[in-house]
Every structure is written in structure tokens, then in C-alpha cells.
Amino acid sequence: QVQLVESGGGLVLAGGSLRLSCAASGRTFVRYAMAWFRQAPGKEREFVAAFSDGGGRTYNADSVKGRFTISRDNAKNTVYLQMNSLKPEDTAVYYCAARFGSSVVTDVQSYGYWGQGTQVTVSS
């Protein structure tokens, strides 16, 4: 199975930036797509950004469009989420997810592999 480990979370001021990393264990020959989700206290897990296999297509949620950028380094088996112009509303636990498929999808149910999550807190 694919094991995912997130890192890079922390406490920042509003308007600041953070870069999250998601490292996949080992090496796989199976094609898969990656995504970031987040979950705030009392709310359901929501889609943030996704990256198809092959690195050719991405999609961001409207709430983060223009501020967040998803990218990946296939040689390092690592996916990143660059977060700029952070707002207090972005405070949540951020999760890395993976699925076996080439297309970009945004629903939680489509992803079978998840990391443990990393806390992002934005103060005003």
C-alpha cells in the first residue's frame, strides 16, 4: 500500500505563507493521482487541490484559487501545497490523499490512501 506523511504545518500570521509536503513511502510502478483536503473543527473534510498523474492537469477549489498551488516532484515521490495570502479561515488540519487513476477528481470517496494530517493555524 501507499503510505503518505505530511509535514510543514505550523502557526503563521494572516497574509503569510506556508509550504506543505507529502512524502510517499518507497517507490511504486502504479500510476496514481494526488490531492490535498482540509478539515476544520466542526466541519466536513473539503477538497483543496488535486494533481493528476503525469503532472499535466491540476484543479483548485474556488476558496483557494489564486492563493494555493499544488505541485509534485516525481523523483522524490513528494507532493507540495504552496499556500500564500493565508487567511484565518484557512485554519484546519490538512490531509494528503492518493488514488489509483489519472484524472482529477474532488470527492473524498474517490481517494483510498490518506496521510495523518498536519495542522495549519492562521492568526489575525
KOLLO-105364 format. One record per residue (C-alpha): x, y, z. Coordinates in pm, whole numbers, plus 50000, padded with zeros to 5 digits. Layout:
% KOLLO-105364
+-------+-------+-------+
|     X |     Y |     Z |
+-------+-------+-------+
|     X |     Y |     Z |
...
+-------+-------+-------+
% end
This chain:
% KOLLO-105364
+-------+-------+-------+
|     X |     Y |     Z |
+-------+-------+-------+
| 50000 | 50000 | 50000 |
| 50096 | 50364 | 49959 |
| 50188 | 50538 | 50284 |
| 50168 | 50919 | 50298 |
| 50330 | 51151 | 50553 |
| 50252 | 51524 | 50565 |
| 50479 | 51792 | 50708 |
| 50525 | 52169 | 50701 |
| 50226 | 52283 | 50902 |
| 50250 | 52543 | 51175 |
| 50136 | 52881 | 51305 |
| 50153 | 53187 | 51079 |
| 50008 | 53537 | 51068 |
| 49736 | 53631 | 50823 |
| 49888 | 53719 | 50488 |
| 50180 | 53485 | 50541 |
| 50284 | 53172 | 50355 |
| 50348 | 52804 | 50423 |
| 50451 | 52510 | 50208 |
| 50318 | 52168 | 50296 |
| 50490 | 51848 | 50186 |
| 50350 | 51498 | 50139 |
| 50606 | 51220 | 50109 |
| 50504 | 50881 | 49971 |
| 50690 | 50581 | 50109 |
| 50905 | 50372 | 49883 |
| 50858 | 50355 | 49510 |
| 50557 | 50247 | 49308 |
| 50515 | 50148 | 48947 |
| 50139 | 50200 | 48961 |
| 50011 | 50533 | 48826 |
| 49821 | 50744 | 49079 |
| 49679 | 51091 | 49128 |
| 49730 | 51311 | 49435 |
| 49520 | 51568 | 49620 |
| 49502 | 51789 | 49928 |
| 49198 | 51811 | 50156 |
| 49139 | 52002 | 50478 |
| 48909 | 51972 | 50778 |
| 48829 | 52249 | 51026 |
| 48672 | 52181 | 51369 |
| 48304 | 52103 | 51335 |
| 48317 | 52085 | 50956 |
| 48337 | 51808 | 50698 |
| 48655 | 51734 | 50511 |
| 48671 | 51952 | 50200 |
| 48867 | 51946 | 49877 |
| 49155 | 52190 | 49832 |
| 49359 | 52093 | 49525 |
| 49436 | 51793 | 49305 |
| 49713 | 51685 | 49069 |
| 49673 | 51409 | 48812 |
| 49944 | 51155 | 48738 |
| 50187 | 51268 | 48473 |
| 50180 | 51624 | 48605 |
| 49963 | 51759 | 48326 |
| 49646 | 51876 | 48497 |
| 49557 | 52048 | 48826 |
| 49243 | 52188 | 48985 |
| 49194 | 52417 | 49286 |
| 48885 | 52479 | 49494 |
| 48729 | 52823 | 49449 |
| 48808 | 52914 | 49810 |
| 49184 | 52888 | 49749 |
| 49213 | 52965 | 49377 |
| 49484 | 53221 | 49311 |
| 49642 | 53166 | 49654 |
| 49733 | 52795 | 49673 |
| 49939 | 52595 | 49424 |
| 49979 | 52217 | 49412 |
| 50293 | 52065 | 49262 |
| 50492 | 51743 | 49276 |
| 50839 | 51604 | 49236 |
| 50809 | 51254 | 49092 |
| 51176 | 51177 | 49153 |
| 51124 | 51235 | 49527 |
| 50774 | 51087 | 49542 |
| 50664 | 51411 | 49707 |
| 50365 | 51643 | 49656 |
| 50362 | 52003 | 49776 |
| 50099 | 52263 | 49858 |
| 50227 | 52621 | 49845 |
| 49989 | 52841 | 50044 |
| 50013 | 53220 | 50005 |
| 49800 | 53507 | 50137 |
| 49676 | 53287 | 50419 |
| 49355 | 53380 | 50599 |
| 49223 | 53276 | 50942 |
| 48954 | 53084 | 50752 |
| 49230 | 52855 | 50618 |
| 49292 | 52717 | 50968 |
| 49241 | 52340 | 50952 |
| 49411 | 52003 | 50953 |
| 49542 | 51943 | 50602 |
| 49547 | 51591 | 50460 |
| 49731 | 51442 | 50166 |
| 49543 | 51180 | 49965 |
| 49615 | 50944 | 49677 |
| 49412 | 50730 | 49440 |
| 49488 | 50498 | 49152 |
| 49369 | 50691 | 48849 |
| 49488 | 50953 | 48604 |
| 49201 | 51203 | 48611 |
| 49146 | 51492 | 48854 |
| 48859 | 51430 | 49098 |
| 48746 | 51627 | 49404 |
| 48533 | 51390 | 49613 |
| 48663 | 51233 | 49934 |
| 48517 | 50892 | 49849 |
| 48738 | 50855 | 49541 |
| 49061 | 50856 | 49744 |
| 49169 | 50538 | 49918 |
| 49501 | 50644 | 50071 |
| 49541 | 50920 | 50332 |
| 49815 | 51077 | 50541 |
| 49788 | 51152 | 50913 |
| 49731 | 51524 | 50860 |
| 49924 | 51837 | 50955 |
| 49784 | 52133 | 51148 |
| 49780 | 52478 | 50988 |
| 49681 | 52770 | 51210 |
| 49648 | 53126 | 51078 |
| 49615 | 53408 | 51331 |
| 49496 | 53763 | 51265 |
+-------+-------+-------+
% end
